């Protein structure tokens, strides 16, 4: 249905509302392969839902009894229900809205761990996990980092080896943002359940693409953004708090409930949601999840697997390119990172952008230990990440561009 974003339709929407949108002409010719950072384009319903919220009921939900506030509150609750349906979770009120996956992970990690606790994580984690955990060293909280394999995969027995008497939490990514490696979260959840540990999953690269079933996978805390696989806008995300876990809140403020008290409410979700919510963003997230539920995660995953398989097979034909991660397509999702000759990853990304209008991401991808695991901590890597609207034609163009760059034909 989509191969590139339909700029003309959106331009009509923008012109109708007299809104400025820069760089439309450039976006029209762009091949966007940076979906691991944020998905683009979004389904058209996402844009229209955001605009509808802004123009028709853009009041403060939960803070008034008038029709606009009530409609905003309805959308916010309906979106909690959609999230619960997507992840097979029974209590929508235990879905806590956040700004992004980083915000969710900070709430989970800092809201749970106390002095004397021990947490286990892995070398393939994003800094959104690593930095909060290292920050907590200052407060007497220990951690162990399980070293992953060269292809980014995890030996789950290595998690068991790190369990200590004071271990409280295990945190792992579901899909690596560097290699696309899929972690065996169901098996890790079973280890945690057996050892009475809490399991936090970073689903930044998997939510909306891979099946995540909270009832079957023994996941206690699920952190995810709205702006990636869920196809919503930036500034949205959530943390699902499962299995009767209670976290300490990390901020206090107005909630619209128990306003006569100077103390934070102690019930879900108000305990963790202070301040005016991002109503337009949540409305867009609502539309993104509805799109996924209608199309089906299986269909999206099959499309992305097909795209990845084509890309890897085409790039393997090119000399002097190293691809990182597993050769087994079934064990990876969404992301392919590589390097070309001895070229700096930033230079390759620059050439792809300026000469071919292909958007990718170079560098260390906020995952320094993952790069160290792969041996790319000095060079970084060029990351190609795919979404539900990329086409085979775009993949072939990208492979041809890499062939040009590898052979020096780009000048």
Buried (B, 14 or more C-beta within 10 A) or exposed (E): EBEBBBBEEBBEBBEEEEEEEEEBEEBBEBBBBBBBBBBBBBBBBBBBBBBBBBEEBBBBBBBBEEEBBBBBBEBBBBBBBBBBEBBEBEBBEBBBBBBBBBBBBBBBBBBBBEEEBBBBBBBBBBBBBBBBBEEBEEEEBBBBBBEBBEBBBBEBEBBBEBBEEEBBBBBBBBBBBBBBBBBBBEBBBBBBBEEEBBBBBBBBBBBBBBEBEBEEBBBBBBBBBBBBBBBBBBBBBBBBBBEEBEBEBBEBEEBBEEEEEEEBBEEBBBBBBBEEBBBBBBBBBBBBBBBBEEBEBEEBBEBBBBBBEBBBEBBEEBEEBBBBBBEEBEBBBBBBBBBBEEBBBBEBBEBBBEEBBBBBBBBBBBBBBBBBBBEBEEBBBBBBBBBBBBBEEBBEBBBEBBBBBBEEEBE
